[in-house]
Amino acid sequence: MAKYKEQLQRVWHKYKAEHGSVPATAREAVAWGISQGMIEMPEVDPLDKLASDMSTALREEYATDKDGRRYRLNHAVRVTKGGVQYTFWAIMKDAAREHMQKAFIQRRGQIVGDCVQLNTDVEAYNAIHIDQQPIQMLFDFRDDIEERKFGGEEAA
């Protein structure tokens, strides 16, 4: 998989070199890469595509509880067995506590990982652009959570 991703990264960088350093969509870059013979249209396994689409649909399904809280209905737990990663889905109201605890811990870990990478990216940007005022990033989300809980910007 790394080889494939590296190929896509090469297409992106060659696209940017030819078209200049302006924001562009991934779709524009891959269409250009196909037209240049750098990549081919993939053959897609229909079951893999449907399973991926279902995972997206499950992740985006919400319900509202009796107190008016809109919550994610389906929760996933990733498990590796024999070197293969599986994702097991469960509906919250029917899920065992152990499944939900693992799902919440894994999601929290993803959030922490995103924050660590965001912090690294901000530090790197600030180091590259030393002549500009540094971009500051706060990672205390308490106020953001409270604001969104009560209908603030981009409420859940």
C-alpha positions as CSV (number, residue, x, y, z in Angstrom):
1,M,0.0,0.0,0.0
2,A,2.9,2.4,0.7
3,K,4.1,2.0,-2.8
4,Y,0.7,3.0,-4.2
5,K,0.5,6.0,-1.8
6,E,4.0,7.1,-2.8
7,Q,2.9,6.9,-6.5
8,L,-0.1,9.2,-5.7
9,Q,2.2,11.6,-3.8
10,R,4.6,11.7,-6.9
11,V,1.6,12.6,-9.1
12,W,0.6,15.3,-6.7
13,H,4.1,16.9,-6.6
14,K,4.5,16.7,-10.4
15,Y,1.0,18.3,-10.8
16,K,1.9,21.1,-8.4
17,A,5.3,21.6,-10.3
18,E,3.5,21.9,-13.6
19,H,0.5,24.0,-12.4
20,G,2.1,26.2,-9.8
21,S,1.7,26.3,-6.0
22,V,-2.0,27.1,-5.8
23,P,-4.6,25.1,-4.0
24,A,-6.0,22.2,-6.1
25,T,-8.3,19.3,-5.5
26,A,-7.1,15.7,-5.4
27,R,-9.6,15.0,-8.2
28,E,-7.9,17.5,-10.5
29,A,-4.4,16.0,-9.7
30,V,-5.4,12.4,-10.3
31,A,-7.3,13.3,-13.5
32,W,-4.1,15.0,-14.7
33,G,-2.0,12.0,-13.6
34,I,-4.2,9.7,-15.6
35,S,-4.0,11.9,-18.7
36,Q,-0.2,11.9,-18.4
37,G,-0.1,8.1,-18.1
38,M,1.4,8.3,-14.6
39,I,-1.4,6.3,-12.9
40,E,-4.2,4.1,-14.1
41,M,-7.8,3.9,-13.2
42,P,-8.0,1.2,-10.4
43,E,-10.0,-1.9,-10.7
44,V,-12.4,-1.9,-7.8
45,D,-13.6,-4.9,-5.9
46,P,-17.4,-4.2,-5.6
47,L,-17.6,-5.8,-2.1
48,D,-14.7,-3.7,-0.8
49,K,-16.4,-0.5,-2.3
50,L,-19.7,-1.4,-0.7
51,A,-18.2,-2.3,2.6
52,S,-16.3,1.1,2.6
53,D,-19.5,2.9,1.7
54,M,-21.3,1.1,4.5
55,S,-18.7,2.1,7.0
56,T,-19.0,5.7,6.0
57,A,-22.8,5.5,6.2
58,L,-22.7,3.8,9.6
59,R,-20.3,6.4,10.9
60,E,-22.7,9.2,9.8
61,E,-25.9,7.7,11.3
62,Y,-27.2,9.7,14.3
63,A,-30.1,9.4,16.7
64,T,-31.5,11.8,19.3
65,D,-32.0,10.7,22.9
66,K,-34.9,11.7,25.2
67,D,-32.9,14.7,26.4
68,G,-32.3,16.0,22.9
69,R,-28.7,14.9,22.5
70,R,-27.8,14.0,19.0
71,Y,-25.4,11.0,19.2
72,R,-23.6,8.7,16.9
73,L,-25.7,5.5,16.6
74,N,-23.0,3.0,15.4
75,H,-19.5,2.5,16.9
76,A,-16.5,0.6,15.5
77,V,-13.7,-1.3,17.2
78,R,-10.6,-2.2,15.2
79,V,-9.1,-5.5,16.0
80,T,-6.0,-7.2,14.5
81,K,-6.2,-11.0,14.2
82,G,-3.4,-13.0,12.4
83,G,-1.9,-9.8,11.0
84,V,-5.2,-8.7,9.4
85,Q,-7.2,-5.7,10.7
86,Y,-10.9,-6.1,11.1
87,T,-13.5,-3.4,12.0
88,F,-16.4,-4.6,14.0
89,W,-19.5,-2.4,14.2
90,A,-22.2,-2.3,16.9
91,I,-25.3,-0.3,17.5
92,M,-24.8,1.7,20.7
93,K,-28.1,0.6,22.4
94,D,-27.3,-3.1,21.8
95,A,-23.5,-3.0,22.2
96,A,-21.7,-4.6,25.1
97,R,-20.0,-2.1,27.5
98,E,-16.6,-3.6,26.6
99,H,-17.2,-2.9,22.9
100,M,-18.2,0.7,23.6
101,Q,-15.3,1.3,26.0
102,K,-12.9,0.1,23.3
103,A,-14.6,2.2,20.7
104,F,-14.4,5.3,22.8
105,I,-10.7,4.7,23.7
106,Q,-9.8,4.2,20.1
107,R,-11.6,7.3,19.0
108,R,-10.0,9.3,21.7
109,G,-6.6,7.9,20.6
110,Q,-7.4,9.1,17.0
111,I,-8.2,12.6,18.3
112,V,-4.9,12.7,20.3
113,G,-3.0,11.5,17.3
114,D,-4.6,14.3,15.2
115,C,-3.7,16.9,17.8
116,V,-0.1,15.7,18.0
117,Q,0.2,15.9,14.3
118,L,-1.5,19.3,14.1
119,N,0.9,20.6,16.8
120,T,3.9,19.3,14.8
121,D,2.5,20.8,11.6
122,V,2.0,24.2,13.2
123,E,5.5,24.2,14.7
124,A,7.0,23.2,11.4
125,Y,5.0,26.0,9.6
126,N,6.1,28.5,12.2
127,A,9.8,27.4,11.8
128,I,9.6,27.7,8.0
129,H,8.0,31.2,8.2
130,I,10.1,32.6,11.0
131,D,9.6,36.2,9.6
132,Q,5.8,36.0,10.3
133,Q,4.0,36.1,13.6
134,P,3.7,32.4,14.8
135,I,0.4,30.7,14.5
136,Q,-0.8,29.7,18.0
137,M,-2.8,26.6,18.5
138,L,-4.7,25.7,21.8
139,F,-5.5,22.2,22.6
140,D,-7.9,22.8,25.5
141,F,-11.3,22.0,24.0
142,R,-13.5,22.5,27.0
143,D,-14.9,25.9,25.8
144,D,-15.4,24.6,22.2
145,I,-17.3,21.5,23.4
146,E,-19.6,23.6,25.7
147,E,-20.2,26.1,22.9
148,R,-21.2,23.4,20.4
149,K,-23.3,21.5,22.9
150,F,-25.5,24.5,23.2
151,G,-25.9,25.3,19.5
152,G,-22.7,27.3,18.8
153,E,-20.9,27.3,15.5
154,E,-20.9,23.9,13.8
155,A,-23.1,22.3,16.5
156,A,-22.9,18.5,16.5
